[in-house]
Amino acid sequence: MRNRFTLLTSLALLTSGQALAVHAEEQHGFLEDSTLNLLSRNFFLHNDYRTGHEQKNYKQEWAQGFIANLKSGFTQGEVGVGIDAHGFYGLKLDSGRGRSGTGLLPLDSQGRAEDDYSSAGAALKLKYSQTTLKFGEMEVETPVFDTADKRLQPEYATGFFLDSQEIQGVRLVAGHFTAFKNQDASTTHGDFDGYGASTRNASISLAGIELSGDGPLGGSLYASQLSDTWRQYYGNLHFTRQLSADSSVLLDSNLYRTLDTGNAEAGSINNTAYSLSAKYRLGSQALTLGYQKIDGDTPFDFVGGDSIYLANSIKYADFNGAHEQSYQLRYDLNFATLGVPGLKFMTRYVTGRQIDGTKAQQSGAYNPFDSDIDRYVPMQGKGGRHWERDIDLKYVVQSGPAKDLSLDISHVSHRGNTAQAGDDIDRLYLVVEYPLDLLK
């Protein structure tokens, strides 16, 4: 019944959007600036576990999702009022109890993937000058809290978010969130799952400033707090230089500082994480080198699937283990200059080593007590090392009836020893997306 209700809500978004289109030319503001998009996403995910912590040898699921997004303009007046709404419906195409658990579909009490699931949500927004305040359920994109969009359904957070750009080249943001909707869930919950801990009935607050402009330098500063768990600070500095008409260089640096706070639900945390990367582009090709270091007895902790803006956080592994240092080599090729516009290729290799999680506080999230063997078992051992290789090929149709339809094929291989906590896995992604602008 709940799925049917939320599906009807999603369809109502489409109907209301068609009404907006009819009146868009007659009015200004709230209706004229409205957009309504529907994204069809077909997702196949195959996980082949060679060795590791999973009881299943492989997980494989195929699902179809539809994501509707309605974004209104603002009413006229000194303070404009608007609304952002979204609806989602996901349908199982192939799965089984022995193959479920990829994150595409929710599981029932027996561990089987549900046949379908749906959700809907909305946020009220107010605008004064160049400042917008949103309250409700939304996607969030900041380096200290970032909802991910890596599976069939995006993640969503419930709370408020303030975005102010009154000064050219300066962006100020602040937010407070009290509930979270996972990628395979129909409802929100008052908990935030961290890398090593789940904080129940919690909240996360954040504030930040971003500086940009016409010059080569840019950067940002952020701070956040996960209640009774940790405080986190973030800084970024990047430099871009156009060397010639067809070449450029990008230097990027990221730094996180995380300290436990309140009841320290994840245990004692005193962690510094940073990364440095350099990207050189020449014509249709680009080469990237990256270095990342975690300084602390615990891994770098974060909530939200994409809340880690470090260079070596990639498809499967984040290379964020305690005391870990990692290196990346990446190559990109855009086939447009070779006569195939819309086709892009990427491959990268990251290796991490020197992981040592044995010094994490006993009884904390990273070194819990196992009553079955009557001793503490750290999440990561000593001497941990691993590597990951990613290969991506993506094509976007450039014209015709199927314009903007995309096909993304990705293959991931990850290997490591038992001290690094990850699985030995080969993963295959096949994703077909087709966006529609329903107000055109």
Secondary structure as a PSIPRED ss2 file (coil, helix, strand):
# PSIPRED VFORMAT (PSIPRED V4.0)

   1 M C   1.000  0.000  0.000
   2 R H   0.000  1.000  0.000
   3 N H   0.000  1.000  0.000
   4 R H   0.000  1.000  0.000
   5 F H   0.000  1.000  0.000
   6 T H   0.000  1.000  0.000
   7 L H   0.000  1.000  0.000
   8 L H   0.000  1.000  0.000
   9 T H   0.000  1.000  0.000
  10 S H   0.000  1.000  0.000
  11 L H   0.000  1.000  0.000
  12 A H   0.000  1.000  0.000
  13 L H   0.000  1.000  0.000
  14 L H   0.000  1.000  0.000
  15 T H   0.000  1.000  0.000
  16 S H   0.000  1.000  0.000
  17 G H   0.000  1.000  0.000
  18 Q H   0.000  1.000  0.000
  19 A H   0.000  1.000  0.000
  20 L H   0.000  1.000  0.000
  21 A H   0.000  1.000  0.000
  22 V H   0.000  1.000  0.000
  23 H H   0.000  1.000  0.000
  24 A C   1.000  0.000  0.000
  25 E C   1.000  0.000  0.000
  26 E C   1.000  0.000  0.000
  27 Q C   1.000  0.000  0.000
  28 H C   1.000  0.000  0.000
  29 G C   1.000  0.000  0.000
  30 F C   1.000  0.000  0.000
  31 L C   1.000  0.000  0.000
  32 E C   1.000  0.000  0.000
  33 D C   1.000  0.000  0.000
  34 S C   1.000  0.000  0.000
  35 T E   0.000  0.000  1.000
  36 L E   0.000  0.000  1.000
  37 N E   0.000  0.000  1.000
  38 L E   0.000  0.000  1.000
  39 L E   0.000  0.000  1.000
  40 S E   0.000  0.000  1.000
  41 R E   0.000  0.000  1.000
  42 N E   0.000  0.000  1.000
  43 F E   0.000  0.000  1.000
  44 F E   0.000  0.000  1.000
  45 L E   0.000  0.000  1.000
  46 H E   0.000  0.000  1.000
  47 N E   0.000  0.000  1.000
  48 D E   0.000  0.000  1.000
  49 Y E   0.000  0.000  1.000
  50 R E   0.000  0.000  1.000
  51 T E   0.000  0.000  1.000
  52 G C   1.000  0.000  0.000
  53 H C   1.000  0.000  0.000
  54 E C   1.000  0.000  0.000
  55 Q C   1.000  0.000  0.000
  56 K C   1.000  0.000  0.000
  57 N C   1.000  0.000  0.000
  58 Y E   0.000  0.000  1.000
  59 K E   0.000  0.000  1.000
  60 Q E   0.000  0.000  1.000
  61 E E   0.000  0.000  1.000
  62 W E   0.000  0.000  1.000
  63 A E   0.000  0.000  1.000
  64 Q E   0.000  0.000  1.000
  65 G E   0.000  0.000  1.000
  66 F E   0.000  0.000  1.000
  67 I E   0.000  0.000  1.000
  68 A E   0.000  0.000  1.000
  69 N E   0.000  0.000  1.000
  70 L E   0.000  0.000  1.000
  71 K E   0.000  0.000  1.000
  72 S C   1.000  0.000  0.000
  73 G C   1.000  0.000  0.000
  74 F C   1.000  0.000  0.000
  75 T C   1.000  0.000  0.000
  76 Q C   1.000  0.000  0.000
  77 G C   1.000  0.000  0.000
  78 E C   1.000  0.000  0.000
  79 V E   0.000  0.000  1.000
  80 G E   0.000  0.000  1.000
  81 V E   0.000  0.000  1.000
  82 G E   0.000  0.000  1.000
  83 I E   0.000  0.000  1.000
  84 D E   0.000  0.000  1.000
  85 A E   0.000  0.000  1.000
  86 H E   0.000  0.000  1.000
  87 G E   0.000  0.000  1.000
  88 F E   0.000  0.000  1.000
  89 Y E   0.000  0.000  1.000
  90 G E   0.000  0.000  1.000
  91 L E   0.000  0.000  1.000
  92 K E   0.000  0.000  1.000
  93 L E   0.000  0.000  1.000
  94 D E   0.000  0.000  1.000
  95 S C   1.000  0.000  0.000
  96 G C   1.000  0.000  0.000
  97 R C   1.000  0.000  0.000
  98 G C   1.000  0.000  0.000
  99 R C   1.000  0.000  0.000
 100 S C   1.000  0.000  0.000
 101 G C   1.000  0.000  0.000
 102 T C   1.000  0.000  0.000
 103 G C   1.000  0.000  0.000
 104 L C   1.000  0.000  0.000
 105 L C   1.000  0.000  0.000
 106 P C   1.000  0.000  0.000
 107 L E   0.000  0.000  1.000
 108 D C   1.000  0.000  0.000
 109 S C   1.000  0.000  0.000
 110 Q C   1.000  0.000  0.000
 111 G C   1.000  0.000  0.000
 112 R C   1.000  0.000  0.000
 113 A E   0.000  0.000  1.000
 114 E C   1.000  0.000  0.000
 115 D C   1.000  0.000  0.000
 116 D E   0.000  0.000  1.000
 117 Y E   0.000  0.000  1.000
 118 S E   0.000  0.000  1.000
 119 S E   0.000  0.000  1.000
 120 A E   0.000  0.000  1.000
 121 G E   0.000  0.000  1.000
 122 A E   0.000  0.000  1.000
 123 A E   0.000  0.000  1.000
 124 L E   0.000  0.000  1.000
 125 K E   0.000  0.000  1.000
 126 L E   0.000  0.000  1.000
 127 K E   0.000  0.000  1.000
 128 Y E   0.000  0.000  1.000
 129 S C   1.000  0.000  0.000
 130 Q C   1.000  0.000  0.000
 131 T E   0.000  0.000  1.000
 132 T E   0.000  0.000  1.000
 133 L E   0.000  0.000  1.000
 134 K E   0.000  0.000  1.000
 135 F E   0.000  0.000  1.000
 136 G E   0.000  0.000  1.000
 137 E E   0.000  0.000  1.000
 138 M E   0.000  0.000  1.000
 139 E C   1.000  0.000  0.000
 140 V C   1.000  0.000  0.000
 141 E E   0.000  0.000  1.000
 142 T E   0.000  0.000  1.000
 143 P C   1.000  0.000  0.000
 144 V C   1.000  0.000  0.000
 145 F E   0.000  0.000  1.000
 146 D E   0.000  0.000  1.000
 147 T C   1.000  0.000  0.000
 148 A C   1.000  0.000  0.000
 149 D C   1.000  0.000  0.000
 150 K C   1.000  0.000  0.000
 151 R C   1.000  0.000  0.000
 152 L C   1.000  0.000  0.000
 153 Q C   1.000  0.000  0.000
 154 P C   1.000  0.000  0.000
 155 E C   1.000  0.000  0.000
 156 Y E   0.000  0.000  1.000
 157 A E   0.000  0.000  1.000
 158 T E   0.000  0.000  1.000
 159 G E   0.000  0.000  1.000
 160 F E   0.000  0.000  1.000
 161 F E   0.000  0.000  1.000
 162 L E   0.000  0.000  1.000
 163 D E   0.000  0.000  1.000
 164 S E   0.000  0.000  1.000
 165 Q C   1.000  0.000  0.000
 166 E C   1.000  0.000  0.000
 167 I C   1.000  0.000  0.000
 168 Q C   1.000  0.000  0.000
 169 G C   1.000  0.000  0.000
 170 V E   0.000  0.000  1.000
 171 R E   0.000  0.000  1.000
 172 L E   0.000  0.000  1.000
 173 V E   0.000  0.000  1.000
 174 A E   0.000  0.000  1.000
 175 G E   0.000  0.000  1.000
 176 H E   0.000  0.000  1.000
 177 F E   0.000  0.000  1.000
 178 T E   0.000  0.000  1.000
 179 A E   0.000  0.000  1.000
 180 F E   0.000  0.000  1.000
 181 K E   0.000  0.000  1.000
 182 N C   1.000  0.000  0.000
 183 Q C   1.000  0.000  0.000
 184 D C   1.000  0.000  0.000
 185 A C   1.000  0.000  0.000
 186 S C   1.000  0.000  0.000
 187 T C   1.000  0.000  0.000
 188 T C   1.000  0.000  0.000
 189 H E   0.000  0.000  1.000
 190 G C   1.000  0.000  0.000
 191 D E   0.000  0.000  1.000
 192 F E   0.000  0.000  1.000
 193 D E   0.000  0.000  1.000
 194 G E   0.000  0.000  1.000
 195 Y C   1.000  0.000  0.000
 196 G C   1.000  0.000  0.000
 197 A C   1.000  0.000  0.000
 198 S E   0.000  0.000  1.000
 199 T E   0.000  0.000  1.000
 200 R E   0.000  0.000  1.000
 201 N C   1.000  0.000  0.000
 202 A C   1.000  0.000  0.000
 203 S C   1.000  0.000  0.000
 204 I E   0.000  0.000  1.000
 205 S E   0.000  0.000  1.000
 206 L E   0.000  0.000  1.000
 207 A E   0.000  0.000  1.000
 208 G E   0.000  0.000  1.000
 209 I E   0.000  0.000  1.000
 210 E E   0.000  0.000  1.000
 211 L E   0.000  0.000  1.000
 212 S C   1.000  0.000  0.000
 213 G C   1.000  0.000  0.000
 214 D C   1.000  0.000  0.000
 215 G C   1.000  0.000  0.000
 216 P C   1.000  0.000  0.000
 217 L E   0.000  0.000  1.000
 218 G E   0.000  0.000  1.000
 219 G E   0.000  0.000  1.000
 220 S E   0.000  0.000  1.000
 221 L E   0.000  0.000  1.000
 222 Y E   0.000  0.000  1.000
 223 A E   0.000  0.000  1.000
 224 S E   0.000  0.000  1.000
 225 Q E   0.000  0.000  1.000
 226 L E   0.000  0.000  1.000
 227 S C   1.000  0.000  0.000
 228 D C   1.000  0.000  0.000
 229 T C   1.000  0.000  0.000
 230 W E   0.000  0.000  1.000
 231 R E   0.000  0.000  1.000
 232 Q E   0.000  0.000  1.000
 233 Y E   0.000  0.000  1.000
 234 Y E   0.000  0.000  1.000
 235 G E   0.000  0.000  1.000
 236 N E   0.000  0.000  1.000
 237 L E   0.000  0.000  1.000
 238 H E   0.000  0.000  1.000
 239 F E   0.000  0.000  1.000
 240 T E   0.000  0.000  1.000
 241 R E   0.000  0.000  1.000
 242 Q E   0.000  0.000  1.000
 243 L E   0.000  0.000  1.000
 244 S E   0.000  0.000  1.000
 245 A C   1.000  0.000  0.000
 246 D C   1.000  0.000  0.000
 247 S E   0.000  0.000  1.000
 248 S E   0.000  0.000  1.000
 249 V E   0.000  0.000  1.000
 250 L E   0.000  0.000  1.000
 251 L E   0.000  0.000  1.000
 252 D E   0.000  0.000  1.000
 253 S E   0.000  0.000  1.000
 254 N E   0.000  0.000  1.000
 255 L E   0.000  0.000  1.000
 256 Y E   0.000  0.000  1.000
 257 R E   0.000  0.000  1.000
 258 T E   0.000  0.000  1.000
 259 L E   0.000  0.000  1.000
 260 D E   0.000  0.000  1.000
 261 T C   1.000  0.000  0.000
 262 G C   1.000  0.000  0.000
 263 N C   1.000  0.000  0.000
 264 A C   1.000  0.000  0.000
 265 E C   1.000  0.000  0.000
 266 A C   1.000  0.000  0.000
 267 G C   1.000  0.000  0.000
 268 S C   1.000  0.000  0.000
 269 I C   1.000  0.000  0.000
 270 N E   0.000  0.000  1.000
 271 N E   0.000  0.000  1.000
 272 T E   0.000  0.000  1.000
 273 A E   0.000  0.000  1.000
 274 Y E   0.000  0.000  1.000
 275 S E   0.000  0.000  1.000
 276 L E   0.000  0.000  1.000
 277 S E   0.000  0.000  1.000
 278 A E   0.000  0.000  1.000
 279 K E   0.000  0.000  1.000
 280 Y E   0.000  0.000  1.000
 281 R E   0.000  0.000  1.000
 282 L E   0.000  0.000  1.000
 283 G C   1.000  0.000  0.000
 284 S C   1.000  0.000  0.000
 285 Q E   0.000  0.000  1.000
 286 A E   0.000  0.000  1.000
 287 L E   0.000  0.000  1.000
 288 T E   0.000  0.000  1.000
 289 L E   0.000  0.000  1.000
 290 G E   0.000  0.000  1.000
 291 Y E   0.000  0.000  1.000
 292 Q E   0.000  0.000  1.000
 293 K E   0.000  0.000  1.000
 294 I E   0.000  0.000  1.000
 295 D E   0.000  0.000  1.000
 296 G C   1.000  0.000  0.000
 297 D C   1.000  0.000  0.000
 298 T C   1.000  0.000  0.000
 299 P C   1.000  0.000  0.000
 300 F C   1.000  0.000  0.000
 301 D C   1.000  0.000  0.000
 302 F C   1.000  0.000  0.000
 303 V E   0.000  0.000  1.000
 304 G C   1.000  0.000  0.000
 305 G C   1.000  0.000  0.000
 306 D C   1.000  0.000  0.000
 307 S C   1.000  0.000  0.000
 308 I C   1.000  0.000  0.000
 309 Y C   1.000  0.000  0.000
 310 L C   1.000  0.000  0.000
 311 A C   1.000  0.000  0.000
 312 N C   1.000  0.000  0.000
 313 S C   1.000  0.000  0.000
 314 I C   1.000  0.000  0.000
 315 K C   1.000  0.000  0.000
 316 Y C   1.000  0.000  0.000
 317 A C   1.000  0.000  0.000
 318 D C   1.000  0.000  0.000
 319 F C   1.000  0.000  0.000
 320 N C   1.000  0.000  0.000
 321 G C   1.000  0.000  0.000
 322 A C   1.000  0.000  0.000
 323 H C   1.000  0.000  0.000
 324 E C   1.000  0.000  0.000
 325 Q E   0.000  0.000  1.000
 326 S E   0.000  0.000  1.000
 327 Y E   0.000  0.000  1.000
 328 Q E   0.000  0.000  1.000
 329 L E   0.000  0.000  1.000
 330 R E   0.000  0.000  1.000
 331 Y E   0.000  0.000  1.000
 332 D E   0.000  0.000  1.000
 333 L E   0.000  0.000  1.000
 334 N E   0.000  0.000  1.000
 335 F H   0.000  1.000  0.000
 336 A H   0.000  1.000  0.000
 337 T H   0.000  1.000  0.000
 338 L H   0.000  1.000  0.000
 339 G C   1.000  0.000  0.000
 340 V C   1.000  0.000  0.000
 341 P C   1.000  0.000  0.000
 342 G C   1.000  0.000  0.000
 343 L E   0.000  0.000  1.000
 344 K E   0.000  0.000  1.000
 345 F E   0.000  0.000  1.000
 346 M E   0.000  0.000  1.000
 347 T E   0.000  0.000  1.000
 348 R E   0.000  0.000  1.000
 349 Y E   0.000  0.000  1.000
 350 V E   0.000  0.000  1.000
 351 T E   0.000  0.000  1.000
 352 G E   0.000  0.000  1.000
 353 R E   0.000  0.000  1.000
 354 Q E   0.000  0.000  1.000
 355 I E   0.000  0.000  1.000
 356 D E   0.000  0.000  1.000
 357 G C   1.000  0.000  0.000
 358 T C   1.000  0.000  0.000
 359 K C   1.000  0.000  0.000
 360 A C   1.000  0.000  0.000
 361 Q C   1.000  0.000  0.000
 362 Q C   1.000  0.000  0.000
 363 S C   1.000  0.000  0.000
 364 G C   1.000  0.000  0.000
 365 A C   1.000  0.000  0.000
 366 Y C   1.000  0.000  0.000
 367 N C   1.000  0.000  0.000
 368 P C   1.000  0.000  0.000
 369 F E   0.000  0.000  1.000
 370 D E   0.000  0.000  1.000
 371 S C   1.000  0.000  0.000
 372 D C   1.000  0.000  0.000
 373 I C   1.000  0.000  0.000
 374 D C   1.000  0.000  0.000
 375 R E   0.000  0.000  1.000
 376 Y E   0.000  0.000  1.000
 377 V C   1.000  0.000  0.000
 378 P C   1.000  0.000  0.000
 379 M C   1.000  0.000  0.000
 380 Q C   1.000  0.000  0.000
 381 G C   1.000  0.000  0.000
 382 K E   0.000  0.000  1.000
 383 G E   0.000  0.000  1.000
 384 G E   0.000  0.000  1.000
 385 R E   0.000  0.000  1.000
 386 H E   0.000  0.000  1.000
 387 W E   0.000  0.000  1.000
 388 E E   0.000  0.000  1.000
 389 R E   0.000  0.000  1.000
 390 D E   0.000  0.000  1.000
 391 I E   0.000  0.000  1.000
 392 D E   0.000  0.000  1.000
 393 L E   0.000  0.000  1.000
 394 K E   0.000  0.000  1.000
 395 Y E   0.000  0.000  1.000
 396 V E   0.000  0.000  1.000
 397 V C   1.000  0.000  0.000
 398 Q C   1.000  0.000  0.000
 399 S C   1.000  0.000  0.000
 400 G C   1.000  0.000  0.000
 401 P C   1.000  0.000  0.000
 402 A C   1.000  0.000  0.000
 403 K C   1.000  0.000  0.000
 404 D C   1.000  0.000  0.000
 405 L C   1.000  0.000  0.000
 406 S E   0.000  0.000  1.000
 407 L E   0.000  0.000  1.000
 408 D E   0.000  0.000  1.000
 409 I E   0.000  0.000  1.000
 410 S E   0.000  0.000  1.000
 411 H E   0.000  0.000  1.000
 412 V E   0.000  0.000  1.000
 413 S E   0.000  0.000  1.000
 414 H E   0.000  0.000  1.000
 415 R E   0.000  0.000  1.000
 416 G E   0.000  0.000  1.000
 417 N C   1.000  0.000  0.000
 418 T H   0.000  1.000  0.000
 419 A H   0.000  1.000  0.000
 420 Q H   0.000  1.000  0.000
 421 A C   1.000  0.000  0.000
 422 G C   1.000  0.000  0.000
 423 D C   1.000  0.000  0.000
 424 D E   0.000  0.000  1.000
 425 I E   0.000  0.000  1.000
 426 D E   0.000  0.000  1.000
 427 R E   0.000  0.000  1.000
 428 L E   0.000  0.000  1.000
 429 Y E   0.000  0.000  1.000
 430 L E   0.000  0.000  1.000
 431 V E   0.000  0.000  1.000
 432 V E   0.000  0.000  1.000
 433 E E   0.000  0.000  1.000
 434 Y E   0.000  0.000  1.000
 435 P E   0.000  0.000  1.000
 436 L E   0.000  0.000  1.000
 437 D E   0.000  0.000  1.000
 438 L C   1.000  0.000  0.000
 439 L C   1.000  0.000  0.000
 440 K C   1.000  0.000  0.000
